[in-house]
Amino acid sequence: MRIIDVHTHPILREDQRGPAGAAQLIRRARAHGIEHLVALGDVLAFSRMQTAEQVQLINDETAAVMRAHPHFVTGFCYLNPLLGPSVVEAEVARCVARGFRGLKLEIANNARDACMAPVMRAAEQHGLVVLQHAWSMTNIHQRRFHTDPEDVATLAQRFPRVPIIMAHLTGCGVRGILAVKGCLNVVVDTSGAAPEAGLVEFAVEQLGARRVLYGSDAPVRDFGVALARITGSRLDARTQRMLLHDNASALLRLP
């Protein structure tokens, strides 16, 4: 079965191996039958608040992985929206010129914040996908920078023409699925914490098979475990193919 992984971090500083670590991860991906993956960069490399220079370095590392593994890796441009519109717009343009197909947001700010407007306008202008980190949080004091599924829904409603991947199905849970159910520009990737029986099936039931797609969060998570969320589910073979490959291929407009 053909597989595209929409959520990976080939370079992590704590790994301390740089390109060698990325190459090993890609070898493991190929061994699991993955034919393409999205590289998101080491988005917490310099804590949650990076400077413009640090953001550029994160994206330069992603671009290097793309060059080293052409036709196998698609890069998403990491952004810190709090750096302001001019910095955001310049970095998006720089990444688009290098072949990036999406934008990645982590925990510099909450997705409902006003600073997201330049990010979303740039995504719409360049035809990019936005992958937004999300998690159903219990610590309310982190909501000023940590995006809950309800915040993703708010973002999607404000910018209905921008396709959004809400990350971490098993971190968002049932609550997250229901929060974005009415937002047709939102799809959900299956990465996150330990697998939960029946959750992928529930996502397909509530959102439709075209709005769920496979992501691992490797190397933070294991490819085999992440794949088994889908291959070990009760979904039929056609639906599994959609989640593992077809939905991501269409969303990313891969050749």
Buried (B, 14 or more C-beta within 10 A) or exposed (E): EEBBBBBBBBBBBEBEEBEEBBBBBBEBBEEBEBBBBBBBBBBBBBEBEBEBEBBBBBBEBBBBBBEBBEEBBBBBBBBBBBBEBEBBBBBBEBBBEBEBBBBBBBBBBBBBBEBBBBBBBBBBEBEBBBBBBBBBBEEEEBBEBBBBBBBBBBBBEBBEEBBBBBBBBBBBBBEBBBBBBEBEBBBBBBBBEEBBEEBBBBBBEBBEBBBBBBBBBBBEBBBEEBBEBBBEBEBEEEBBBBBBBBBBBEBBEBE
